[in-house]
Amino acid sequence: MAQLQRLAIAPTQIHHKEITLTPQQHHYLSRVLRLRPSDRFIAIDGKGNWLLASLAGTSAEILEQLSIQTELPVTVTLMVALPKGNGFDEIVRCCTELGVAVIMPVMSDRTLLNPSPQKLERWRRIATEAAEQSERQIVPTILDPVNYSTGLSSCQEQLHGELVKYDQYICVTRRECANLLECLQTRVDSKSDYEKSIVIATGCEGGWTDAEVESAIAHGFQPVSLGHRILRAVTAPIVAMSLIAATTEKI
C-alpha cells in the first residue's frame, strides 16, 4: 500500500460504503494527483482508521478497512508558547510527523504573536498535509490559542466525562532539574505509567518567566531540561517530541 496516495477526510463524509468528497478533495485527487475513476487511494478518517477506497466521480467507494498502526503508544499534548513570525508553522509540521496528538498554542508573558483566525486555519491545513505525508492514522487537533493560565487549567479538566491523568512536563533553561530523556526512560522502565498521556510545555523566545514556571509547578508540571544548550523556540518542541517518540515507540 506504500505507493497509494493518502487523503484526510472527516468522519461525516462517510455514508455506508461511500465517501462524499469535497470539491477541493476531488480536485486534488483528479487534477493534482491525476487519479482516474476506479483508481485507489487511502482515506484517513480522523478516528484512527485507514480506508482503502477507489475514486468514483465526485465520491469514492470504500473497498476495505486496512489494519495499520502508525501512532505512538501514548497520547501527547504539546503546549507551545507562540513564537514570533511563522515559526509555529514548522512546529506544527514537524511535530505532526513525530506523532503529536494535540497542539495547544498559548500566549505567555513573552509572546509577541497575536494570531488571526486565518493563522489557525493555516496551522490546521499544515497538520492535515503533514499527517497525510507521514502516514498518520489521525490528524492532530490544533486548539484555539488561549492564554497561558487557561492552558494550564485545561490540562486538568475532564475529557469525555472522565478525568484524564497526564504526566506533565515544562521545559526550562538555566535551572537545576532532570533531563526530559531521563524522566521518559524512568517512565517507560517502570511500566506502571506507560498508558498515561503526556503534556509537554515549551516556551517562546526568551523562555518562561519565573512566575510562569512556578504556576506550572503548582498545576502539577515537572520542570525538565532539554540539554545544556539554549534551543530556539522552534527547535525545543521538536526535540521534546523526538525524545518522546524515541523512548515510547515500539519498533
C-alpha positions, 0 to 999 in steps of 0.5 A: 500500500506504500505507493497509494496516495493518502487523503484526510477526510472527516468522519461525516463524509462517510455514508455506508460504503461511500465517501462524499468528497469535497470539491477541493478533495476531488480536485486534488485527487483528479487534477493534482494527483491525476487519479482516474475513476476506479483508481485507489487511494487511502482515506484517513478518517480522523478516528484512527482508521485507514480506508482503502477506497477507489475514486468514483466521480465526485465520491469514492467507494470504500473497498476495505478497512486496512489494519495499520498502526502508525501512532505512538503508544501514548497520547501527547499534548504539546503546549507551545508558547507562540513564537514570533513570525511563522515559526509555529508553522514548522512546529506544527509540521514537524511535530505532526510527523513525530506523532503529536496528538494535540497542539495547544498554542498559548500566549505567555508573558513573552509572546509577541504573536497575536494570531488571526483566525486565518493563522489557525486555519493555516496551522490546521491545513499544515497538520492535515498535509503533514499527517497525510505525508507521514502516514498518520492514522489521525490528524492532530487537533490544533486548539484555539490559542488561549492564554497561558493560565487557561492552558494550564487549567485545561490540562486538568479538566475532564475529557469525555466525562472522565478525568484524564491523568497526564504526566506533565512536563515544562521545559526550562533553561538555566535551572537545576532539574532532570533531563526530559530523556531521563524522566521518559526512560524512568517512565517507560522502565517502570511500566506502571505509567506507560498508558498515561498521556503526556503534556509537554510545555515549551516556551517562546523566545526568551523562555518562561518567566519565573512566575510562569514556571512556578504556576506550572509547578503548582498545576502539577508540571515537572520542570525538565531540561532539554540539554545544556544548550539554549534551543530556539523556540522552534527547535525545543518542541521538536526535540521534546517530541523526538525524545518522546517518540524515541523512548515510547515507540515500539519498533 
